[in-house]
């Protein structure tokens, strides 16, 4: 877990420099750490203050947006961080990305997982209502042939 601290420091630097290669490596390390121990890693992410970076890395032109969406989906499993993510405005950003990149299967899946995790909070309903998520999800549903993905879309809509 010591290398997690190093990764978080490196991520702060590379996010500013926008060095795509090292950024991808840092995001991979974070995803691995989240897979090993979600709660502890999420707490370290919160303590490091880099949650704000994720919102800025969710731009349509960013090559690592799917990984960032994946990290947000993982971090959103911890109740304490859900409210922070919502306050940062990740819901409208993810909805926008979903609309732009609906052909990117990995990104759409991560967005759906994040929506599912964030939708559990009462405070998220207002943000969801201010977006065109229903429209985007219906478009996505019509394109889907996989039963699992259709089920995910239904869960988010519910």
C-alpha positions as CSV (number, residue, x, y, z in Angstrom):
1,X,0.0,0.0,0.0
2,X,3.0,2.3,0.2
3,X,3.2,2.5,-3.5
4,X,-0.4,3.7,-3.4
5,X,0.8,6.9,-1.7
6,X,3.5,7.2,-4.4
7,X,0.9,6.7,-7.1
8,X,-1.4,9.3,-5.7
9,X,1.5,11.8,-5.6
10,X,2.5,10.9,-9.1
11,X,-1.1,11.2,-10.3
12,X,-1.3,14.8,-9.0
13,X,1.8,15.7,-11.0
14,X,0.9,13.9,-14.2
15,X,-2.6,15.2,-14.2
16,X,-1.3,18.7,-14.3
17,X,1.3,17.9,-17.0
18,X,-1.3,15.8,-18.9
19,X,1.4,13.2,-19.6
20,X,-0.9,10.5,-21.0
21,X,1.5,7.5,-20.6
22,X,2.3,8.0,-17.0
23,X,-1.3,9.0,-16.3
24,X,-2.5,5.7,-17.7
25,X,0.0,3.8,-15.4
26,X,-1.2,5.7,-12.3
27,X,-4.8,5.0,-13.1
28,X,-4.0,1.3,-13.6
29,X,-2.3,1.2,-10.2
30,X,-5.3,2.9,-8.6
31,X,-7.7,0.4,-10.2
32,X,-5.5,-2.5,-8.9
33,X,-5.5,-1.0,-5.4
34,X,-9.3,-0.5,-5.5
35,X,-9.7,-4.1,-6.6
36,X,-7.6,-5.4,-3.7
37,X,-9.1,-3.2,-1.0
38,X,-11.8,-0.8,-2.1
39,X,-12.5,0.8,1.3
40,X,-8.9,1.5,2.3
41,X,-7.9,2.7,-1.1
42,X,-11.0,4.9,-1.4
43,X,-10.2,6.5,1.9
44,X,-6.6,7.2,0.8
45,X,-7.9,8.7,-2.5
46,X,-10.2,10.9,-0.4
47,X,-7.5,11.9,2.0
48,X,-5.1,12.8,-0.9
49,X,-7.5,15.3,-2.3
50,X,-7.3,14.0,-5.8
51,X,-11.0,13.3,-6.3
52,X,-11.3,16.7,-8.0
53,X,-8.7,15.6,-10.6
54,X,-11.0,12.9,-11.8
55,X,-13.7,15.4,-12.8
56,X,-11.1,17.3,-14.8
57,X,-9.9,14.1,-16.5
58,X,-13.4,13.2,-17.7
59,X,-13.1,15.3,-20.9
60,X,-14.3,13.9,-24.2
61,X,-10.9,14.2,-25.7
62,X,-9.1,12.5,-22.8
63,X,-7.7,9.1,-23.8
64,X,-8.1,7.7,-20.3
65,X,-11.7,8.7,-19.7
66,X,-12.9,5.0,-19.5
67,X,-10.3,4.3,-16.8
68,X,-11.3,7.4,-14.9
69,X,-15.0,6.5,-15.2
70,X,-14.0,3.0,-13.9
71,X,-12.3,4.5,-10.8
72,X,-15.3,6.8,-10.2
73,X,-17.6,3.7,-10.4
74,X,-15.3,1.8,-7.9
75,X,-15.0,4.8,-5.5
76,X,-18.8,5.3,-5.7
77,X,-19.2,1.9,-3.9
78,X,-18.2,3.7,-0.6
79,X,-21.1,5.7,0.8
80,X,-18.9,8.5,2.2
81,X,-17.5,9.3,-1.2
82,X,-20.7,9.1,-3.2
83,X,-21.8,12.5,-1.9
84,X,-18.5,14.0,-2.7
85,X,-18.6,12.8,-6.2
86,X,-22.1,14.1,-6.7
87,X,-21.1,17.5,-5.3
88,X,-18.2,17.6,-7.8
89,X,-20.8,17.3,-10.6
90,X,-19.6,14.0,-12.1
91,X,-23.1,12.9,-13.0
92,X,-23.7,15.6,-15.7
93,X,-20.1,15.0,-17.0
94,X,-20.6,11.2,-17.2
95,X,-24.0,11.7,-19.0
96,X,-22.3,14.0,-21.5
97,X,-19.6,11.5,-22.1
98,X,-22.2,8.7,-22.5
99,X,-23.9,10.8,-25.3
100,X,-20.6,11.5,-27.1
101,X,-19.0,8.1,-26.8
102,X,-22.0,5.7,-26.8
103,X,-20.1,3.4,-29.3
104,X,-17.3,2.9,-26.7
105,X,-18.4,-0.2,-24.9
106,X,-15.9,0.0,-22.0
107,X,-16.8,3.6,-21.3
108,X,-20.6,3.1,-21.5
109,X,-20.3,0.1,-19.1
110,X,-18.3,2.1,-16.6
111,X,-20.7,5.0,-16.8
112,X,-23.6,2.6,-16.2
113,X,-21.9,1.1,-13.1
114,X,-21.1,4.6,-11.8
115,X,-24.7,5.7,-12.4
116,X,-26.0,2.6,-10.6
117,X,-23.8,3.3,-7.6
118,X,-24.5,7.0,-7.4
119,X,-28.3,6.6,-8.0
120,X,-28.6,5.1,-4.5
121,X,-28.2,8.5,-2.9
122,X,-31.1,10.8,-2.6
123,X,-29.0,13.9,-3.4
124,X,-28.2,12.4,-6.8
125,X,-31.7,12.5,-8.1
126,X,-31.7,16.3,-8.5
127,X,-28.5,16.1,-10.7
128,X,-29.9,13.2,-12.7
129,X,-33.1,15.1,-13.3
130,X,-31.1,18.1,-14.6
131,X,-29.5,16.0,-17.4
132,X,-30.9,14.2,-20.4
133,X,-29.9,10.8,-19.0
134,X,-33.2,9.1,-19.7
135,X,-32.9,10.1,-23.4
136,X,-29.3,8.8,-23.5
137,X,-30.2,5.6,-21.8
138,X,-33.1,4.9,-24.2
139,X,-30.8,5.5,-27.2
140,X,-28.2,3.2,-25.6
141,X,-30.9,0.6,-24.9
142,X,-32.1,0.5,-28.5
143,X,-28.5,-0.1,-29.7
144,X,-27.8,-2.9,-27.1
145,X,-28.0,-6.5,-28.1
146,X,-26.4,-7.9,-24.9
147,X,-29.0,-8.9,-22.3
148,X,-26.7,-8.0,-19.4
149,X,-26.2,-4.4,-20.6
150,X,-29.9,-4.0,-21.2
151,X,-30.5,-5.1,-17.6
152,X,-27.9,-2.6,-16.4
153,X,-29.7,0.2,-18.2
154,X,-33.0,-0.9,-16.7
155,X,-31.5,-0.8,-13.2
156,X,-30.2,2.7,-13.7
157,X,-33.5,3.9,-15.0
158,X,-35.3,2.4,-12.0
